[in-house]
Amino acid sequence: MAVVTADIAAPSPAAIAKSPGFWSSVLRRICRDPVAMAALAILLILVLIAIFAPYIAPYDPSKGSVIRRLKPIGTPGYIFGTDELGRDMLSRLIYGARLSLIMGVIPVPIAFIIGSTIGIVAGYAGGIVNTLIMRTVDVFYAFPSVLLAVALSGALGAGLTNALVSLTVVFIPQIARVAESVTTQVRKLDYVDAARASGAPPMTIIRVHILGNVLGPIFVFATSLISVSMILASGLSFLGLGVRPPDAEWGLMLNTLRTAIYNNPFVAALPGVMIFITSICFNLFSDGLRTAMDVKS
Amino acid sequence: MISIVEEPAYDLPVGERGGPAQPLISARGLIKHFPVKGSGFMKPKKVVRAVDGVDFDILKGETLGVVGESGCGKSTTARLLMQLILPDRGDILFDGETVGGALPLSDYRRQVQMVFQDSYASLNPRLTIEESIAFAPRVHGIAAGRAITRAHDLLHRVGLEPSRFAGRYPHELSGGQRQRVNIARALALEPRLIILDEAVSALDKSVEAQVLNLLLDLKRDFGLTYLFISHDLNVVRFMCDRVMVMYLGKVAEIGSRDAIFENTRHPYSAALLASMPKMDPSERTLEPPLSGDPPNPIDPPSGCRFHTRCSFAESICSENLPPLASVSESQSAACLMSVPGSRHSRAPALMEA
């Protein structure tokens, strides 16, 4: 019988050589992605603007004046012009970042937690439990997101909290479906069988072997929902179901300025431009994250 | 068939109670049918008869090889033994005690572990090697520090220097190294039986030889019993004490290695053996030993499942299902040609008592 020849070359140092973990390598790769980094920088600037709005904004965002209504972009003292009530657009855009970011960002992590839980449980349980959970989720999923958000907000009544609740409910089925499909793939892998064969209880298997392998893809998907959430939130405000005047929020500003679209189209388009920039930055960042997580090097 | 001589001694650890003659594992009439997707709704219910009445024993300290074509139920049998899927019918006896009956499933789990074919899919890509190996002992209540120490010992035992490999991730290892890690992981609970489901099939030949030798060494040192599933008859001949040939969810023939390889009594085993490439050019042939694919396990042939491809088939073969009958002390075959008085023209005459 041949002796086992181990494929070890040199004597090794006493310390255990710890390889860099998955997340640190993702971090390293995304730091090398210029597009994702630029998007992240713009998002950080927007967050800082929102936080320090009172210090940056040149005027009170709700103080209007009948004599300087709808000034065009570039008016001295009002570089982004004024809105239909004579309020400074720059100040309103700066303050609007607060509510718009809140409405865009808050529903997604809440829906991420609830949706992932539902999806992972359904995916791991399989069989009849999966069918029951996922068909229920499908009922919600069958409605177009805009319609569902509008219907829920309308039923709950206008207001910031209700808009957040309805947006969260809209995103839960979408995240749950992604979570379920990823979990179903992972639970079929041999290492999950090996864990089951070792007698580990289901919660331990989910915690140790499932979560680490499914949260990444779900997280990427959830990041891409932030831009959708911003646009939906703007839509709710536009319809009068989200933030109420005179609060500054980009979607609401778009709504109130639509009457001025022929008189002063560039000023009227500014809130839309801000929504566009923010949502595309979130999309580019989540794309970068996806790419950074895809590579197996 | 060996039976329990006396009442098991319950003060002994699991796996030691039945005595040396008691088979370590016995499968009794295992049946597993999988429903066919889409059937049963407005249509007749169909099932895949993956494992359809399988009986065998694995003796203590032996290596039982399982061979057969793809889809013959080898892997399903392994998963049934692992209790990863539950049988529709039939029992598994571990050292004479029914699993899930006299022997609780949690005690059984520690005794039987498995090494899978796909070395990459069987390791969690997010865990380091030592974490993967230490997982099972941690689940069974061993403190983290001791579990890691055991993982390092086992890594050393399978020929991977812990200081270099313990902190690595699976994708940083070669296929052979990963399969060593899987073997170490299977050993972590100190099991009695290890099921090797095509464990070396995906490795290249030189690495395969190393891993096979490692398995033989571990078997000797830890007193292990193996169930060795493989496509490679040469490897089975090298590794196994006894061999079980499966065909379409049933045992075609089971017996000692020499009996199966030298004196097979089942035409299917003979065809499998004939499919082994010959070293001698003059013995090479272009004739395929078997033609066609195995029949559909959803709708298996009547009578002997092999009669559609068997060159000795007679009309009686499509009517009577041959039992797995003992043909010698070390060999049983499920073929009417071995059953006295079966009305097959080649069957031995029935002995008058």
Contacts between the chains, C-beta under 8 A, distances in Angstrom:
chain1	res1	chain2	res2	distance
A	1	B	213	6.6
A	1	B	216	6.6
A	2	B	209	7.1
A	2	B	213	5.4
A	3	B	213	7.3
A	4	B	159	5.9
A	4	B	210	6.2
A	4	B	213	4.9
A	4	B	214	4.9
A	4	B	217	5.8
A	5	B	159	8.0
A	5	B	210	6.1
A	6	B	159	3.1
A	6	B	160	7.1
A	6	B	161	7.9
A	7	B	159	7.3
A	7	B	174	7.8
A	7	B	176	7.0
A	7	B	177	7.0
A	7	B	210	7.6
A	8	B	159	7.0
A	8	B	160	7.2
A	8	B	161	5.0
A	8	B	164	7.2
A	12	B	161	5.1
A	12	B	163	4.3
A	12	B	164	4.4
A	13	B	163	6.2
A	14	B	163	6.2
A	15	B	163	6.9
A	16	B	130	7.8
A	16	B	162	7.0
A	16	B	163	5.7
A	16	B	166	5.0
A	16	B	167	4.6
A	17	B	163	7.0
A	17	B	164	6.1
A	17	B	167	5.5
A	17	B	168	7.4
A	18	B	128	7.4
A	18	B	167	3.8
A	19	B	128	7.1
A	19	B	167	5.8
A	19	B	168	4.9
A	19	B	169	5.4
A	19	B	172	6.0
A	21	B	126	8.0
A	21	B	169	7.8
A	22	B	125	7.4
A	22	B	126	5.6
A	22	B	169	7.5
A	189	B	121	4.8
A	189	B	122	7.6
A	190	B	116	4.2
A	190	B	118	5.9
A	190	B	121	4.5
A	190	B	122	3.6
A	191	B	121	6.8
A	191	B	122	5.2
A	191	B	123	5.6
A	191	B	124	4.6
A	191	B	132	7.6
A	193	B	79	7.9
A	193	B	82	7.8
A	193	B	84	5.5
A	193	B	114	7.7
A	193	B	116	7.3
A	193	B	122	7.8
A	194	B	114	6.8
A	194	B	116	7.1
A	194	B	122	5.7
A	194	B	182	7.9
A	194	B	185	6.7
A	194	B	186	8.0
A	195	B	135	6.6
A	195	B	136	7.8
A	196	B	84	6.1
A	197	B	82	5.1
A	197	B	83	7.7
A	197	B	84	6.2
A	197	B	109	6.6
A	197	B	112	7.6
A	197	B	113	6.4
A	197	B	114	5.7
A	198	B	109	6.6
A	198	B	113	7.4
A	198	B	135	6.8
A	198	B	136	3.5
A	198	B	139	5.7
A	198	B	140	7.8
A	198	B	188	8.0
A	198	B	189	6.3
A	199	B	105	7.9
A	199	B	106	5.6
A	199	B	109	3.7
A	199	B	110	6.9
A	199	B	136	7.5
A	199	B	139	6.1
A	199	B	140	6.9
A	200	B	135	7.3
A	200	B	136	7.4
A	200	B	139	4.4
A	201	B	139	7.8
A	204	B	139	6.3
A	208	B	124	7.6
A	208	B	127	7.5
A	208	B	135	6.5
A	209	B	124	5.2
A	209	B	127	7.9
A	212	B	124	7.4
A	212	B	126	4.0
A	212	B	127	7.8
A	213	B	124	7.1
A	213	B	125	6.9
A	213	B	126	5.9
A	296	B	171	5.9
